[in-house]
């Protein structure tokens, strides 16, 4: 996911890397188009330094690891993952949820043919819901993952 070396260099000694991930079932939607818009929006947040890394795309097949096409069973699930460097878990979680929400809001605005007003409101209301997972690591753990720790 992240280039851990670059991320660990940006982290202060007490910072945490907070990863927020959520799955959004989007049956009947153009998942490729939605993924592109969300990914482009998150890419802008990354370039501005607001997030450390991100992924937006279809869910992956657990057996093969390959991305599911929208025509595959289960290929109607969008996965969005955001990584944030923060001083504590709570601010990182808040920033991650805000990034998820803004990415989906960008998709709703850019693809009005895909989301009616009720669908858009329902999608945005699910951000931070049951299908969300959160994990975090301190700078030492990030360096260990990348093999940087002596």
C-alpha positions as CSV (number, residue, x, y, z in Angstrom):
1,X,0.0,0.0,0.0
2,X,2.2,2.8,1.2
3,X,5.8,3.5,0.4
4,X,6.6,2.9,4.0
5,X,10.1,4.5,3.8
6,X,8.7,7.8,2.6
7,X,5.9,7.7,5.2
8,X,8.2,6.9,8.1
9,X,10.4,9.8,7.1
10,X,7.5,12.2,7.3
11,X,6.4,10.9,10.7
12,X,7.5,12.5,14.0
13,X,8.7,10.3,16.9
14,X,5.2,10.2,18.5
15,X,3.1,10.3,15.3
16,X,0.8,7.4,14.2
17,X,0.0,6.2,10.8
18,X,-3.8,5.7,10.9
19,X,-5.4,3.6,8.1
20,X,-9.1,3.9,7.6
21,X,-10.8,1.5,5.1
22,X,-14.4,1.0,4.2
23,X,-16.3,-1.1,1.7
24,X,-19.2,0.4,-0.2
25,X,-21.6,-1.9,-2.0
26,X,-22.6,-0.2,-5.3
27,X,-24.6,-2.7,-7.3
28,X,-25.5,-1.5,-10.8
29,X,-23.0,1.4,-10.7
30,X,-20.1,2.0,-13.1
31,X,-17.5,1.0,-10.5
32,X,-14.6,1.8,-12.8
33,X,-15.8,5.4,-13.2
34,X,-16.6,5.8,-9.5
35,X,-13.2,4.4,-8.6
36,X,-11.4,6.8,-10.9
37,X,-13.1,9.9,-9.5
38,X,-12.5,8.9,-5.9
39,X,-8.9,7.9,-6.6
40,X,-8.2,11.2,-8.4
41,X,-9.8,13.2,-5.5
42,X,-7.7,11.3,-2.9
43,X,-4.6,11.7,-5.1
44,X,-5.1,15.5,-4.8
45,X,-5.4,15.3,-1.1
46,X,-2.2,13.3,-1.0
47,X,-0.3,15.8,-3.2
48,X,-1.5,18.6,-0.8
49,X,-0.1,16.6,2.2
50,X,-3.5,16.0,3.8
51,X,-3.2,12.2,3.6
52,X,-0.2,9.9,3.4
53,X,-1.6,7.4,0.9
54,X,-4.8,6.0,-0.5
55,X,-6.5,3.4,-2.6
56,X,-9.9,3.4,-4.3
57,X,-11.0,0.5,-6.4
58,X,-13.0,-2.7,-6.6
59,X,-12.8,-5.3,-3.9
60,X,-10.2,-8.1,-4.4
61,X,-10.9,-11.8,-4.7
62,X,-9.5,-13.3,-1.5
63,X,-8.3,-16.4,-3.2
64,X,-6.4,-14.9,-6.1
65,X,-5.8,-11.4,-5.0
66,X,-6.9,-10.0,-8.3
67,X,-9.3,-7.0,-8.5
68,X,-12.9,-8.0,-9.2
69,X,-14.4,-6.6,-12.3
70,X,-17.9,-4.9,-11.9
71,X,-19.3,-7.9,-13.8
72,X,-17.8,-10.5,-11.4
73,X,-19.9,-11.7,-8.4
74,X,-18.8,-9.3,-5.6
75,X,-17.4,-6.9,-8.2
76,X,-19.9,-4.3,-7.2
77,X,-18.1,-3.4,-4.0
78,X,-15.9,-0.3,-3.9
79,X,-13.1,-0.3,-1.4
80,X,-11.6,3.0,-0.2
81,X,-8.6,3.1,2.0
82,X,-6.9,6.3,3.4
83,X,-3.8,6.5,5.4
84,X,-3.2,9.6,7.6
85,X,-0.2,10.7,9.7
86,X,-1.6,12.1,13.0
87,X,-0.5,12.8,16.6
88,X,-3.2,10.5,17.9
89,X,-5.7,7.9,16.7
90,X,-8.8,10.1,17.1
91,X,-7.6,13.0,14.9
92,X,-6.3,10.4,12.4
93,X,-9.7,8.7,12.3
94,X,-11.5,12.0,11.9
95,X,-9.2,13.0,9.0
96,X,-9.6,9.6,7.4
97,X,-13.4,9.7,7.6
98,X,-13.3,13.3,6.2
99,X,-11.2,12.1,3.2
100,X,-13.5,9.1,2.6
101,X,-16.5,11.4,2.6
102,X,-15.0,14.0,0.4
103,X,-13.9,11.4,-2.1
104,X,-17.4,9.9,-2.3
105,X,-18.9,13.4,-2.5
106,X,-16.6,14.1,-5.5
107,X,-17.9,10.9,-7.2
108,X,-21.5,11.9,-6.6
109,X,-20.9,15.4,-8.0
110,X,-18.9,14.1,-11.0
111,X,-21.3,11.3,-11.9
112,X,-24.9,12.5,-11.5
113,X,-26.1,9.8,-13.9
114,X,-24.9,7.2,-11.4
115,X,-26.4,8.6,-8.2
116,X,-29.8,10.2,-7.6
117,X,-30.3,12.5,-4.7
118,X,-31.6,9.8,-2.4
119,X,-28.8,7.4,-3.3
120,X,-26.2,10.1,-2.8
121,X,-27.5,10.9,0.6
122,X,-27.6,7.3,1.6
123,X,-24.1,6.6,0.3
124,X,-22.6,9.6,2.2
125,X,-24.5,8.6,5.4
126,X,-22.8,5.2,5.4
127,X,-19.3,6.7,5.7
128,X,-18.0,5.6,9.0
129,X,-20.5,2.8,9.4
130,X,-20.3,-0.9,10.0
131,X,-18.1,-1.7,7.0
132,X,-15.3,0.5,8.2
133,X,-12.1,-0.7,9.7
134,X,-9.3,1.3,11.4
135,X,-5.8,0.3,12.2
136,X,-2.7,2.3,13.3
137,X,1.0,2.0,13.7
138,X,3.7,4.1,15.3
139,X,6.9,5.2,13.5
140,X,8.9,2.2,14.9
141,X,6.3,-0.3,13.6
142,X,6.2,1.4,10.2
143,X,10.0,1.2,10.0
144,X,10.0,-2.5,11.0
145,X,7.4,-3.2,8.3
146,X,9.8,-1.7,5.7
147,X,12.9,-3.2,7.2
148,X,14.4,0.1,8.1
149,X,14.9,-0.5,11.8
150,X,18.5,-1.5,12.7
